[in-house]
């Protein structure tokens, strides 16, 4: 087995950690998203989750921003990384979307998830506008000790 998949996994985790640091450490200067943007951001994440559920790697990869596409190269590589590194995102037993936020131009969509064992997780997605749509630039998953929405 080559070291390329491990390198990609580390790279994606680093990108995700950077997004999380921005989300958790950003000042409270949040510009509101329009209702249309809020809907599109949520629809983007929902679409990718639906593609994971259907094992549609090409569709799931289509929601990824250029930074993720470059790092992983192929839809199959992307799907394998998510399956191995983010099992709750790959197969959540339930999801609850929180209101998306725009902090200093970084759009964050938090999603509360339960895994197959009933453990609670918080997936923090970062997204960027690409024309009239939104693409996912990263995702960080942390244990959710708070209550589910």
C-alpha positions in Angstrom: 0.0 0.0 0.0 1.4 3.4 -0.9 1.6 6.4 1.5 -0.5 8.6 -0.8 -3.9 7.8 0.9 -2.4 8.5 4.3 -0.9 11.8 3.0 -4.3 12.8 1.6 -6.0 12.0 4.8 -3.5 14.1 6.8 -3.9 17.0 4.3 -7.7 16.9 4.5 -7.5 16.8 8.3 -5.1 19.8 8.4 -7.5 21.7 6.1 -10.4 20.7 8.3 -8.5 21.7 11.5 -7.8 25.1 9.9 -11.5 25.6 9.1 -12.4 24.6 12.7 -9.9 27.1 14.1 -11.4 29.8 12.0 -14.9 28.9 13.1 -14.1 28.6 16.8 -11.6 31.4 17.1 -13.2 34.0 14.8 -14.4 37.3 16.3 -18.1 37.7 16.7 -18.4 40.0 13.7 -20.8 37.9 11.7 -22.5 39.1 8.6 -25.9 37.7 8.0 -26.5 35.3 5.1 -29.6 35.9 3.0 -32.4 33.4 3.5 -31.6 32.1 0.0 -28.0 31.6 0.9 -28.9 29.8 4.1 -31.1 27.5 2.1 -28.5 26.8 -0.5 -25.8 26.2 2.1 -28.0 23.7 3.8 -29.0 22.1 0.5 -25.4 21.7 -0.4 -24.5 19.7 2.7 -27.8 17.7 2.5 -26.9 16.8 -1.1 -23.5 15.5 -0.2 -24.9 13.5 2.7 -27.5 12.0 0.4 -24.8 11.1 -2.1 -22.8 9.4 0.7 -26.0 7.4 1.6 -26.4 6.3 -2.0 -22.6 5.5 -2.3 -22.5 7.9 -5.2 -18.9 9.1 -5.1 -19.1 11.2 -8.2 -22.1 13.2 -6.8 -20.5 13.5 -3.3 -17.3 14.8 -4.8 -19.2 17.3 -6.9 -20.0 19.2 -3.7 -16.3 19.5 -2.8 -14.5 22.8 -3.4 -11.3 22.9 -5.6 -9.0 22.6 -2.5 -10.6 19.3 -1.6 -10.6 18.1 -5.2 -6.9 19.0 -5.6 -6.0 17.3 -2.4 -7.8 14.0 -3.1 -7.8 13.9 -6.9 -10.6 11.5 -7.5 -14.1 10.8 -6.4 -13.2 7.3 -5.3 -10.3 8.6 -3.2 -12.6 11.2 -1.7 -15.2 8.6 -0.8 -12.6 6.3 0.7 -11.3 9.1 2.8 -14.7 10.0 4.1 -15.7 6.4 4.8 -12.5 5.8 6.8 -11.9 9.2 8.5 -15.5 10.4 9.0 -17.7 7.4 9.5 -20.5 9.5 11.1 -20.6 11.8 8.1 -20.6 8.8 5.8 -23.5 7.1 7.6 -25.2 9.3 10.2 -28.2 7.7 11.9 -29.7 11.2 12.3 -28.9 14.8 11.5 -30.1 18.2 12.8 -29.0 21.3 11.0 -28.2 24.5 12.9 -28.4 27.9 11.4 -25.5 28.6 9.0 -23.2 31.5 10.0 -21.0 33.9 8.1 -17.9 34.9 10.1 -15.5 37.2 8.3 -16.4 35.8 5.0 -16.2 32.2 6.1 -19.5 30.4 5.9 -20.0 27.6 8.5 -22.8 25.1 8.6 -23.0 23.1 11.9 -24.8 19.8 11.8 -25.5 17.7 14.8 -25.3 14.0 14.0 -25.8 10.7 15.8 -23.8 7.6 14.7 -25.0 4.0 14.6 -24.1 3.6 18.3 -26.1 6.6 19.3 -23.1 8.8 20.1 -23.6 12.5 19.4 -21.2 14.4 17.1 -21.0 18.0 15.7 -19.9 18.3 12.1 -18.7 21.8 11.3 -18.7 22.4 7.5 -16.9 25.3 5.9 -18.2 26.5 2.5 -17.3 29.0 -0.2 -19.5 30.6 -2.9 -18.7 29.4 -6.4 -20.9 31.4 -8.8 -24.4 31.0 -7.6 -23.8 27.8 -5.6 -21.8 26.8 -2.6 -19.0 24.2 -2.3 -17.7 22.5 0.8 -14.1 23.5 1.6 -13.7 21.3 4.7 -15.4 19.5 7.6 -14.4 19.0 11.2 -16.2 16.4 13.4 -16.0 16.7 17.1 -17.8 14.8 19.9 -20.9 16.7 20.9 -21.3 16.8 24.6 -24.3 19.2 24.3 -27.8 18.2 23.7 -29.2 17.5 20.3 -31.5 20.0 18.6 
